[in-house]
């Protein structure tokens, strides 16, 4: 996939990233030249869905991603290692829709 714009916006659905994000929060991602590190928050496209998770481990072209709410998250514990090509972007900012549209 060619990522045309450097910044993308995603909405949080579900509770897999509590307490970091709650349902309805929105995130901005940087999509170009992503140099991932353990602890980074990322958006991955898996099974046609965009999911927000935290990088837990990196091994070459594969990453292991987990939700912050370990008791309520579908993540690498369920689907295994993810190829880095599935990463749409690294989260650089988050807030509510009002925060993102008003510039606060």
FIRO-415297 format. One record per atom (N, C-alpha, C): residue in one letter; x, y, z. Coordinates in steps of 0.2 Angstrom, whole numbers, padded with zeros to 4 digits, always signed. Example, Ala and Ser with C-alpha at 12.3 -4.5 7.8 and 13.67 -1.06 7.14 Angstrom:
2
a+0066-0028+0039/a+0062-0022+0039/a+0066-0016+0039/s+0064-0011+0035/s+0068-0005+0036/s+0064+0000+0039/
***
This chain:
104
x+0004-0006+0000/x+0000+0000+0000/x+0004+0006+0000/x+0003+0011-0004/x+0006+0017-0004/x+0003+0022+0000/x+0006+0025+0005/x+0003+0030+0010/x+0005+0037+0007/x+0000+0040+0004/x+0000+0046+0001/x+0001+0052+0006/x-0003+0052+0011/x-0002+0058+0016/x+0002+0056+0022/x+0006+0060+0025/x+0010+0058+0030/x+0006+0057+0037/x+0000+0060+0038/x-0004+0060+0044/x-0011+0057+0042/x-0013+0052+0047/x-0020+0050+0046/x-0023+0050+0053/x-0030+0050+0053/x-0034+0050+0059/x-0038+0044+0059/x-0038+0041+0065/x-0042+0035+0067/x-0046+0036+0073/x-0052+0033+0074/x-0056+0033+0079/x-0055+0026+0083/x-0055+0027+0090/x-0055+0021+0094/x-0061+0018+0095/x-0062+0011+0094/x-0068+0007+0095/x-0066+0002+0100/x-0070+0001+0105/x-0069-0004+0110/x-0064-0002+0116/x-0063-0007+0120/x-0059-0005+0127/x-0052-0009+0127/x-0050-0011+0121/x-0043-0015+0122/x-0037-0011+0124/x-0038-0004+0123/x-0032+0000+0125/x-0033+0004+0131/x-0038+0003+0135/x-0039+0006+0142/x-0033+0004+0146/x-0030+0009+0150/x-0033+0015+0151/x-0030+0021+0147/x-0026+0019+0142/x-0023+0024+0138/x-0028+0027+0134/x-0032+0024+0130/x-0037+0026+0126/x-0044+0023+0128/x-0049+0028+0128/x-0056+0025+0129/x-0059+0026+0122/x-0065+0022+0122/x-0069+0022+0116/x-0071+0029+0114/x-0070+0031+0108/x-0072+0037+0106/x-0066+0042+0105/x-0061+0041+0108/x-0055+0045+0107/x-0053+0044+0100/x-0049+0049+0098/x-0046+0049+0091/x-0038+0049+0091/x-0035+0046+0086/x-0028+0047+0086/x-0026+0049+0079/x-0020+0053+0079/x-0017+0055+0073/x-0010+0050+0073/x-0009+0048+0067/x-0003+0044+0065/x+0001+0047+0060/x+0008+0046+0061/x+0013+0048+0056/x+0014+0041+0052/x+0013+0042+0045/x+0013+0036+0041/x+0020+0035+0037/x+0024+0039+0037/x+0030+0039+0033/x+0036+0037+0037/x+0041+0033+0035/x+0047+0032+0038/x+0047+0030+0045/x+0043+0025+0046/x+0041+0023+0053/x+0047+0019+0056/x+0050+0021+0061/x+0056+0017+0064/x+0053+0015+0071/x+0050+0009+0071/x+0047+0007+0077/x+0051+0005+0083/x+0049+0007+0089/x+0052+0005+0095/x+0047+0001+0100/x+0050-0003+0104/x+0046-0006+0109/x+0042+0000+0113/x+0036-0001+0114/x+0032+0004+0118/x+0028+0009+0113/x+0030+0009+0107/x+0026+0014+0102/x+0019+0011+0102/x+0015+0016+0101/x+0008+0015+0099/x+0007+0015+0092/x+0004+0010+0089/x+0003+0010+0081/x-0004+0008+0079/x-0006+0009+0073/x-0012+0007+0070/x-0009+0002+0065/x-0013-0004+0065/x-0011-0010+0061/x-0017-0012+0057/x-0017-0014+0051/x-0022-0016+0047/x-0022-0024+0047/x-0027-0027+0050/x-0027-0034+0051/x-0034-0036+0049/x-0035-0041+0045/x-0042-0044+0043/x-0046-0038+0041/x-0044-0033+0037/x-0048-0028+0035/x-0050-0023+0040/x-0047-0023+0046/x-0049-0018+0051/x-0043-0015+0054/x-0044-0008+0055/x-0038-0005+0058/x-0039-0005+0066/x-0033-0007+0069/x-0033-0008+0076/x-0027-0004+0079/x-0028-0002+0085/x-0023+0002+0089/x-0020-0003+0094/x-0014-0003+0094/x-0010-0008+0099/x-0003-0005+0101/x+0000-0008+0106/x+0007-0006+0108/x+0012-0011+0106/x+0017-0009+0103/x+0023-0013+0101/x+0026-0016+0107/x+0026-0023+0108/x+0029-0026+0114/x+0035-0029+0112/x+0036-0032+0106/x+0042-0035+0104/x+0043-0034+0096/x+0050-0034+0094/x+0052-0033+0087/x+0057-0038+0086/x+0056-0042+0080/x+0060-0047+0078/x+0061-0046+0070/x+0066-0042+0068/x+0066-0042+0060/x+0060-0038+0057/x+0057-0041+0053/x+0051-0039+0049/x+0045-0040+0053/x+0045-0043+0059/x+0039-0045+0063/x+0039-0041+0069/x+0033-0039+0071/x+0032-0036+0078/x+0026-0040+0082/x+0027-0039+0088/x+0022-0042+0093/x+0018-0036+0096/x+0012-0036+0095/x+0008-0030+0097/x+0003-0032+0102/x+0002-0028+0108/x-0003-0030+0113/x-0007-0024+0114/x-0013-0025+0117/x-0018-0020+0119/x-0016-0019+0127/x-0017-0013+0129/x-0015-0011+0136/x-0020-0014+0141/x-0026-0016+0139/x-0031-0019+0143/x-0030-0026+0142/x-0026-0030+0145/x-0024-0037+0143/x-0030-0042+0144/x-0034-0040+0148/x-0040-0044+0150/x-0046-0043+0144/x-0045-0038+0140/x-0050-0037+0135/x-0047-0034+0129/x-0043-0038+0126/x-0039-0036+0120/x-0038-0042+0115/x-0040-0041+0109/x-0038-0046+0103/x-0031-0043+0100/x-0026-0047+0101/x-0019-0044+0099/x-0015-0050+0098/x-0008-0049+0098/x-0004-0055+0096/x-0004-0061+0100/x-0007-0060+0106/x-0008-0066+0110/x-0013-0071+0106/x-0017-0068+0102/x-0022-0072+0098/x-0020-0073+0091/x-0017-0068+0088/x-0016-0069+0081/x-0008-0070+0079/x-0004-0069+0084/x+0003-0070+0083/x+0007-0064+0081/x+0013-0065+0078/x+0017-0060+0076/x+0014-0056+0070/x+0015-0050+0069/x+0012-0046+0063/x+0018-0044+0059/x+0017-0044+0052/x+0022-0041+0048/x+0022-0034+0048/x+0028-0030+0048/x+0028-0023+0049/x+0025-0020+0043/x+0023-0023+0037/x+0020-0020+0032/x+0012-0019+0034/x+0010-0022+0039/x+0003-0021+0041/x+0002-0015+0045/x+0008-0012+0047/x+0008-0005+0051/x+0006+0001+0047/x+0001+0004+0048/x-0002+0010+0045/x+0002+0016+0047/x+0003+0016+0053/x+0007+0022+0056/x+0008+0022+0063/x+0012+0026+0066/x+0014+0027+0073/x+0010+0033+0076/x+0006+0031+0082/x+0002+0037+0085/x+0007+0042+0087/x+0005+0048+0085/x+0009+0054+0087/x+0005+0059+0092/x-0002+0058+0092/x-0006+0062+0096/x-0013+0059+0097/x-0016+0060+0102/x-0023+0058+0103/x-0027+0062+0107/x-0034+0062+0107/x-0038+0066+0111/x-0045+0064+0108/x-0050+0069+0110/x-0057+0068+0108/x-0057+0071+0101/x-0063+0070+0098/x-0064+0073+0091/x-0064+0081+0092/x-0066+0084+0097/x-0066+0091+0098/x-0059+0093+0099/x-0054+0090+0102/x-0047+0091+0103/x-0044+0092+0096/x-0045+0087+0092/x-0042+0086+0085/x-0045+0091+0080/x-0051+0093+0081/x-0054+0098+0076/x-0052+0105+0078/x-0051+0107+0085/x-0050+0113+0087/x-0043+0115+0088/x-0039+0110+0087/x-0031+0111+0088/x-0029+0112+0095/x-0033+0109+0100/x-0031+0109+0107/x-0027+0103+0108/
***
